[in-house]
């Protein structure tokens, strides 16, 4: 008798009938960028469940896909694990008719060319062979109606639009509103992919969905700027990097066929509204027809100041116009679109957040000027500026809700930036002023952020490096917001899960209590960034912990090494540890208990330590990765920890802010922050 798949969410698709052999997952187009990446991803995730995986492609290159996957997996997995993954993959060169008959299909992930005359016959062939199979396309622009309407099994079919790098990125856009996919199928797919750790972002079933409207629209405007101004692709990319953090020409040169897909998405949008906003310039056409043709690119070319102004005005005008249309037509919410910009498209700050930072009036003015200068036809339809409201741009990073008298502040971004702080301030103000709210919980929202947070966005530090006054202003502004959680008249509880690092742990430490999911990891990795933890990191953990733990806490602050929530609970810093699925309910119950007095507020030392605190410098000289840390910064951290723990709370907080500002003027910060932004280990001038 075949082995039964234990996971019910996987079993529902691949072994729906007890006693039958597990059905297979088939990746069609396994030699393409998308297909190959998802073959490896699904192959790795499904091997342990005993689900067969099929790599199907017409090209003879599919015969080498296993060796290519072995190389792609690199040293990230044990050799035996890689062997097991590859042994579970059946390679088929040819068509669906060449797939072994004994392998039934439970799920097909289709990543074949973006042509309906190829896709729709393929779907019909699948239904003829395996009528009950679930079929999802990786299309970057075609709606489910384009793909499946009128075909058998349309209700068991849909779209899962993935993002680069396909082998590791677990984010998918899934159209769920106005689609052919049935509610039952969507429910099953949510459970299946969610159980595999995938992140589904749901959109309306419209051409190009949400992310590619931004990605492809950015490239379209970059091409038009190139054609109309003579700025080179590298110069335009340089201006875009400063403005957005991403490089449209470079990315399109990197991915074969990307120019065709981007142009195709814009053509699909013109089916919605026939406007010149989506007009394809002639200069782009050769690149759309030849997948490997690359834009001329000389790295290092600087964009002149006047050219950068043109790029900024036109790029923001285009992106703000596209975003306003999506928000007005309910393609997705602003927080979802922003998440896609930052996590799928590598924007430094998402487009909706850029609009929120500038404010409603300025954002409207940018759109109005753009559509007028570029003579955009049907501008009132494609860029409905009058429909843009403040309400659309609220709660992009921080959400609010109330549950049985407990206010929930939901964090939707892993790192803290200026807009995050502004929204946190507004969220706290709303909770503090609401008489129905008796206590407050701060927690990740569970969809856009599944961990409590990874600390401050280092991009926020760059403008203040070497500038003590500006650095102090930044710290005081951020600290002025987080401190409200400590001084709140209503109990505040942080619900910790995943990683809780740097400024995010300082945010948690500002709360009256912390409840953590099992195996949560906490840390203050600032020594690797070359800065001092200035939002409470140098004394909050001490003040909330048993003095017997001070020596251990000192060591962790000097080295930046992480520690478990379980260890922190022994000190008293974490009040309760619960299984992760129980964390939302447990944290809300803990907050309610603090409010009604059934749970005592955890101890927090407001005054100086009872005994002089001496920080031993004789601890590890490297971070957890073995990178030598900076000697001057270590002394600053150690002396700060000693000094502020011997002061009353308010004086300690003020001195910590000053020391934090000082650290941002040191060579350690200049080196550490820039290294972090490059994804490289720092090489400090004065290593220990």
Secondary structure, 3 states (H helix, E strand, C coil): CCCCCCCHHHHHHHCCCCCCCCCEEEEECCCCHHHHHHHHHHHHHHHCCCCCEEEEECCHHHHHHHHHHHHHHCCCCCHHHHHHHHHCEEEEECCHHHCCCCCCEEEEEECCCCCHHHHHHHHHHHHHHCCCCEEEECCCCCCHHHHHCCCCCHHHEEECEECCCCCCCCEEEEEEECCCCCHHHHHHHHHHHHHCCCEEEEEECCCCCCHHHHHHHHHHHHHHHHHHHCCCHHHHHHHHHHHCCCCHHHHHHHCCCHHHHHHHHHHHHHHHCCCHHHCCCHHHHHHHHCCCCCCCCCCCCCCCHHHHHHHHHHHHHHHHHHHHHHHHCCCCCHHHHHHHHHHCCCCCCCHHHHHHHHCHHHHHHHHHHHHHHCCCCCHHHHCCHHHCCCHHHCCCCEEEEEECCEEEEEECCCEECHHHHHHHHHHHHHHHHCCCCCEEEEEECCCCCCCCECEECCHHHHCCCCCHHHHHHHHHHHHHHHHHHHHCCCEEEEEECCEEECHHHHHHHCCCEEEEECCCEEECCHHHHCCCCCCCCCCHHHHCCCHHHHHHHHHHHHHCCCEEHHHHHHHCCCCEEECHHHHHHHHHHHHHHHHHCCCCCCCCCCCCCCCCCCCCCCCCCECCCCCECEHHHHHHHHHHHHHHCCCCHHHHHHHHHHHHHHHCCCHHHHHHHHHHHHCCCCCCCCEC
